[in-house]
């Protein structure tokens, strides 16, 4: 299990979007050489309303990383890569996370390990990611708006962000909640999300 997981989010002014796109392309190779960085994904973002290209936000970009140590993550902040993003960004945010549970693989790996943490009483974050089956895309997209509307109406949600490795097909969400109980209530007790889970299993969306 990684010592630390970080999510960096940068918001750039519209006139800096070309520079952000250049960094997204160039940094993929650079990140492979960062000491202590075990797993990294550069991500586009959106509001998650439909999970189509209409949601995309070209002014907001993210980096998910898993680290061998907190020192390695902090050293990255002093790197030329991080400095370039700071120079072009108008706003930036870093979330420091410790895995509580994890299921599935990402690019053939288990980047968050197999944590077995006990109950957690404080705020929690949830990260989802899936590879959409192309022939099931329309059914998935039609099911998203009710779930998205319900998500934004529920109490206890602090923030949410659509994320993706590609504009379409490799998509996910990042959300922050007051408590684990509030998160579980949305995931397993709200009708819209329960229906989406059922249809995912029956129709093979991912």
LUMZAKOL-194648 format. One record per residue (C-alpha): x, y, z; residue in one letter. Coordinates in Angstrom, 2 decimals. Example, Ala and Ser with C-alpha at 12.3 -4.5 7.8 and 13.67 -1.06 7.14 Angstrom:
<pts>
((12.30,-4.50,7.80),"A")
((13.67,-1.06,7.14),"S")
</pts>
This chain:
<pts>
((0.00,0.00,0.00),"X")
((1.37,3.48,-0.81),"X")
((2.48,5.71,2.03),"X")
((0.46,8.55,0.52),"X")
((-1.90,9.26,-2.36),"X")
((-2.14,12.79,-3.70),"X")
((-4.53,14.50,-6.07),"X")
((-3.32,17.79,-7.51),"X")
((-5.89,19.97,-9.25),"X")
((-4.88,23.04,-11.24),"X")
((-7.21,25.64,-12.74),"X")
((-5.69,27.78,-15.45),"X")
((-6.96,30.97,-17.11),"X")
((-8.50,30.39,-20.55),"X")
((-5.51,31.93,-22.29),"X")
((-3.26,29.36,-20.57),"X")
((-5.17,26.33,-21.90),"X")
((-2.66,25.70,-24.74),"X")
((0.18,25.62,-22.19),"X")
((-1.79,23.18,-20.02),"X")
((-2.36,20.90,-23.01),"X")
((1.36,20.98,-23.75),"X")
((2.18,20.03,-20.15),"X")
((-0.34,17.19,-20.23),"X")
((1.42,15.74,-23.26),"X")
((5.01,16.33,-22.11),"X")
((4.66,15.42,-18.44),"X")
((3.68,11.81,-19.05),"X")
((7.29,10.91,-19.78),"X")
((8.68,13.21,-17.10),"X")
((6.57,11.64,-14.36),"X")
((8.06,8.21,-15.04),"X")
((11.37,9.50,-13.70),"X")
((10.10,11.16,-10.52),"X")
((11.72,9.54,-7.48),"X")
((9.25,7.81,-5.18),"X")
((6.28,8.17,-7.55),"X")
((4.91,4.66,-7.88),"X")
((1.84,5.34,-10.02),"X")
((0.65,8.47,-11.79),"X")
((-2.23,9.51,-14.00),"X")
((-2.68,12.89,-15.64),"X")
((-6.39,13.60,-15.84),"X")
((-8.77,15.91,-17.59),"X")
((-11.79,17.07,-15.63),"X")
((-15.43,17.98,-16.06),"X")
((-18.54,18.57,-14.02),"X")
((-19.73,14.96,-14.37),"X")
((-23.26,15.91,-15.44),"X")
((-23.36,13.58,-18.45),"X")
((-19.80,12.16,-18.77),"X")
((-19.72,13.18,-22.42),"X")
((-17.35,15.67,-24.05),"X")
((-19.90,18.39,-23.21),"X")
((-18.84,18.17,-19.56),"X")
((-15.16,18.73,-20.23),"X")
((-13.48,21.68,-18.55),"X")
((-10.34,22.65,-20.50),"X")
((-9.29,25.04,-17.73),"X")
((-9.02,22.39,-14.99),"X")
((-6.50,19.54,-14.92),"X")
((-5.40,16.99,-12.35),"X")
((-2.60,14.62,-11.38),"X")
((-3.21,11.53,-9.28),"X")
((-0.11,10.01,-7.70),"X")
((0.77,7.26,-5.26),"X")
((3.99,7.73,-3.32),"X")
((6.58,5.62,-1.55),"X")
((6.81,8.28,1.18),"X")
((5.44,11.65,2.18),"X")
((8.91,13.12,1.68),"X")
((8.85,12.00,-1.96),"X")
((5.48,13.71,-2.46),"X")
((6.75,16.90,-0.83),"X")
((9.94,16.81,-2.92),"X")
((7.77,16.77,-6.03),"X")
((6.38,20.18,-5.03),"X")
((9.90,21.57,-5.49),"X")
((10.35,19.94,-8.90),"X")
((10.38,21.76,-12.26),"X")
((7.19,19.91,-13.23),"X")
((5.21,21.23,-10.27),"X")
((6.72,24.68,-10.75),"X")
((5.52,24.80,-14.37),"X")
((1.97,24.03,-13.30),"X")
((2.11,26.68,-10.57),"X")
((3.27,29.28,-13.07),"X")
((0.32,28.78,-15.39),"X")
((-2.40,28.15,-12.80),"X")
((-4.74,30.69,-11.26),"X")
((-5.88,28.23,-8.57),"X")
((-4.43,24.99,-7.26),"X")
((-5.37,22.36,-4.72),"X")
((-3.65,19.27,-3.33),"X")
((-5.45,16.53,-1.46),"X")
((-3.39,14.16,0.70),"X")
((-5.14,10.81,1.01),"X")
((-4.61,7.43,2.68),"X")
((-6.45,4.43,1.16),"X")
((-9.16,2.88,3.34),"X")
((-10.45,0.40,0.77),"X")
((-9.85,-0.38,-2.89),"X")
((-11.31,-2.68,-5.53),"X")
((-10.22,-3.48,-9.05),"X")
((-7.22,-2.66,-11.20),"X")
((-6.10,0.44,-13.03),"X")
((-3.93,-0.10,-16.11),"X")
((-3.36,-3.64,-14.89),"X")
((-2.15,-2.55,-11.45),"X")
((-3.50,-2.13,-7.93),"X")
((-2.13,1.37,-7.23),"X")
((-3.80,1.68,-3.83),"X")
((-2.79,-1.77,-2.63),"X")
((-5.19,-3.86,-0.59),"X")
((-5.86,-1.73,2.47),"X")
((-7.64,-3.20,5.47),"X")
((-8.26,-0.10,7.54),"X")
((-10.93,-0.10,10.23),"X")
((-13.75,2.39,10.50),"X")
((-12.91,6.04,9.88),"X")
((-14.79,8.80,11.67),"X")
((-13.68,11.83,9.66),"X")
((-14.22,13.14,6.13),"X")
((-13.64,10.66,3.30),"X")
((-12.93,10.87,-0.41),"X")
((-14.16,8.46,-3.07),"X")
((-12.44,7.83,-6.38),"X")
((-14.16,5.84,-9.12),"X")
((-12.82,4.89,-12.51),"X")
((-14.07,2.60,-15.28),"X")
((-13.50,1.74,-18.92),"X")
((-16.82,2.19,-20.71),"X")
((-17.79,-0.54,-23.19),"X")
((-18.41,1.38,-26.45),"X")
((-21.60,-0.44,-27.42),"X")
((-23.08,0.32,-23.98),"X")
((-22.16,4.00,-24.04),"X")
((-25.61,5.37,-24.92),"X")
((-27.31,3.44,-22.13),"X")
((-24.68,4.65,-19.67),"X")
((-24.97,8.29,-20.75),"X")
((-28.76,8.22,-20.46),"X")
((-28.47,6.90,-16.90),"X")
((-25.99,9.53,-15.69),"X")
((-28.18,12.68,-15.34),"X")
((-30.53,11.29,-12.62),"X")
((-27.55,10.05,-10.58),"X")
((-25.71,13.34,-11.07),"X")
((-28.75,15.39,-10.01),"X")
((-29.21,13.23,-6.91),"X")
((-25.52,13.57,-6.06),"X")
((-25.73,17.35,-6.09),"X")
((-28.83,17.41,-3.91),"X")
((-27.57,15.20,-1.11),"X")
((-26.37,16.68,2.16),"X")
((-22.85,15.88,3.27),"X")
((-21.20,16.18,-0.14),"X")
((-18.36,18.69,0.11),"X")
((-17.04,18.61,-3.47),"X")
((-17.20,16.51,-6.62),"X")
((-15.30,16.42,-9.87),"X")
((-15.53,14.36,-13.02),"X")
((-12.15,12.96,-14.09),"X")
((-10.91,11.10,-17.14),"X")
((-7.80,9.84,-18.90),"X")
((-9.55,10.46,-22.23),"X")
((-12.46,12.74,-23.18),"X")
((-14.71,9.69,-23.60),"X")
((-14.48,6.09,-22.45),"X")
((-12.03,6.18,-19.52),"X")
((-13.98,8.13,-16.96),"X")
((-14.45,8.47,-13.25),"X")
((-15.30,10.71,-10.35),"X")
((-13.61,12.19,-7.32),"X")
((-15.78,13.31,-4.42),"X")
((-15.30,14.41,-0.82),"X")
((-17.86,13.63,1.88),"X")
((-18.48,14.59,5.49),"X")
((-18.47,10.97,6.64),"X")
((-18.23,7.43,5.35),"X")
((-21.86,6.89,6.32),"X")
((-23.07,9.72,4.06),"X")
((-21.03,8.30,1.18),"X")
((-22.45,4.82,1.70),"X")
((-25.97,6.21,1.91),"X")
((-25.59,7.76,-1.54),"X")
((-23.89,4.72,-3.04),"X")
((-26.13,1.97,-1.70),"X")
((-29.42,3.50,-0.56),"X")
((-30.35,6.17,-3.11),"X")
((-32.70,4.82,-5.82),"X")
((-30.97,6.42,-8.82),"X")
((-27.56,5.03,-7.92),"X")
((-28.94,1.63,-6.93),"X")
((-30.59,1.39,-10.36),"X")
((-27.32,2.34,-12.06),"X")
((-25.47,-0.37,-10.11),"X")
((-28.10,-2.94,-11.10),"X")
((-27.95,-2.03,-14.77),"X")
((-24.16,-1.98,-14.77),"X")
((-24.13,-5.58,-13.57),"X")
((-26.90,-6.74,-15.89),"X")
((-25.94,-4.86,-19.06),"X")
((-22.15,-4.79,-18.72),"X")
((-21.52,-1.07,-19.09),"X")
((-17.87,-1.43,-18.00),"X")
</pts>
